[in-house]
Amino acid sequence: MGRFEIKNNFYLNGEEFQIIAGAIHYFRIVPEYWRDRLEKLKAMGCNTVETYIPWNIHEPEKGKFCFEGMLDIKKFVITAQELGLYVILRPSPYICAEWEFGGLPAWLLREDDMRLRVSCGSFLRHVEEYYRVLLPIITPMQITEGGSVILMQIENEYGYYANDKTYMKAIKDFMIKGGVKVPLVTSDGPFPENLSGGVMEGILPTGNFGSRTEERFGVLSRYVNGGPLMCTEFWVGWFDYWGNGGHMTRDVEESAKDLDKMLELGHVNIYMFEGGTNFGFMNGSNYYEKLEPDVTSYDYDALLTEDGRITKKYLRFREIISKYREIPEVKFTTQIERKSYGTFTVQDKVSLFSVLGDISRPIANQCPECMENLGQNYGYILYHSTLDTEESMESIRLWGANDRANIFVEQKPVATLYDRELLEEKAVSVAFEKGAALDILVENMGRVNFGPRMERQRKGIGQCVQINGHIHNNWMQYKLPLENVNKIDFSKDYAEGVPAFYRFTFTAEEAGDTFLDFTGWGKGVAFINGFNLGRFWEIGPQRRLYIPAPLIKIGKNEIVIFETEGTVRNTISLVSEDAYDRT
């Protein structure tokens, strides 16, 4: 058993201890690679690893929990302990992290009176019930119980969001009641307004920032009551969103200078040591003047690349850390190689309209309903109706819609609406016979993960569809979370220019990390052997999707691409180079 204390400094078993940590999100990395990433963290000189715990994937549906595979937080922490690393856990309900809905479960939005991250009775009830399952898993791994967890966080950047001290106390009380014995911290932006809103009496405040260390620590020092100074998120890079114009990077030497100053004055957690990947539909979005959905890669210009390769930044940071502690010798025990598998021609293809009944069951309603009310969290949803009272379409408007809609009449593209275009009436000119089919495919591009817009993140169409100025009724709604692509019948009809599925196969004699080059493809999502690799979009900046070797089978493998724009080619390539050369 051990003890970790906060006084004028951090103390481990009575001795002063400098936290030199790096962020690794276990849920963004296949578990077969956890040990490799942790070994590389230790080899750079870090003594601690930090990770968030995302509520939404551990409790994907109310009362249904998952802590296996990529979500085996216990295995991740134990692996870190085996390597002699300490652990900082951040099990706050909200994590931000450029993660879908900031880690909050989408099913919270099924409740009309839900208010997030404040003293809302229903929100706090759900948090408490989640903690009753989570905390018994993580509290036995505290240093007080013989484990390696030395700190936990109550809430994340709360001062950016609100200032409800009653809510903060409730979260703290849940954690202590659930068996948390290690010291608790908060982390906020390095400004008086943020810190004042997010601090709690008796809890150490820490800061999140990426530059101007002396100035930021100067502000933080006014709030720590003589305690240690810590940057809990030292931002060494930044994230990309679709259409941002290029991969976001930060100057290595500027970051190195800030790291040096942090270690001179206090403690640090490097965010990110490795970013990893937003597999599936788990990317978040920001929204200021426009919707900015994050790309699938969470490379972040981190010290390791998305696939775990050592960068120049890593080597420079190791030099800085060596000034403050001895760098241990670490043998890397996981064999990882990049591999190019070549170019493959499409084997089968089928239109979404042909297989709707295979992968979804329609739900009828007079007015369209949002995803959440239909019990769906992520992916796409298709609204189908017939134009029985109209003879033409001059305008269409989708009320209460998010985020992107492809509109079809008689399975022919009519319009694509994105973000703020969904707030306006769209002029069109479409003639048809009565009884023509109207289909609207709406994509959830990733819920906003920061700020007040989080409470307005219901996806799909939440109010009505207006055609030529009147509300159109009688809808069949097809939920398409795409969790069952194995049920697609590729023998059915295919048409060009509409959403469709494309099937490729390849044979692997050995498994290696590879990258799916989606040049020539428009927009959609890709799967390998049923595993959702994430989104692609021709607007970039990301041009290739990472496929870790553990997802590849020895023998025959299947790749399925769902593309929504009709922008396709007959081939794909699996190459050994990632999108960003940073090694």
Secondary structure by P-SEA (a helix, b strand, c coil): cccccccccccccccbbbbbbbbbccccccccaaaaaaaaaaaacccbbbbbbbcccccccccccccccccaaaaaaaaaaaabbbbbbcccccccccccccccccccccccccccccccaaaaaaaaaaaaccccccccccccccccccccccccccccccccaaaaaaaaaaaaaacccccccccccccaaaaaacccccbbbbbbbccaaaaaaaaaaacccccccccccccccccccccccccccccaaaaaaaaaaaaacbbbbbcccccccccccccccccccbbbbbcccccccccccccccccaaaaaaaaaaaacbbbbbbbbcbbbbbbbbccccccbbbbccccccccbbbbbcccccccccccccccbbbbbbbcccccccccccccccccbbbbbcccccccccccccccbbbbbbbbbccbbbbbbbbbccccccccccccccccccccccccccccccbbbbbbbcccccccccccccccccccbbbbbbbbbccccbbbbbccccccbbbbccccccbbbbccccccbbbbccccccccbbbbbbbbcccccccccccccccccccc
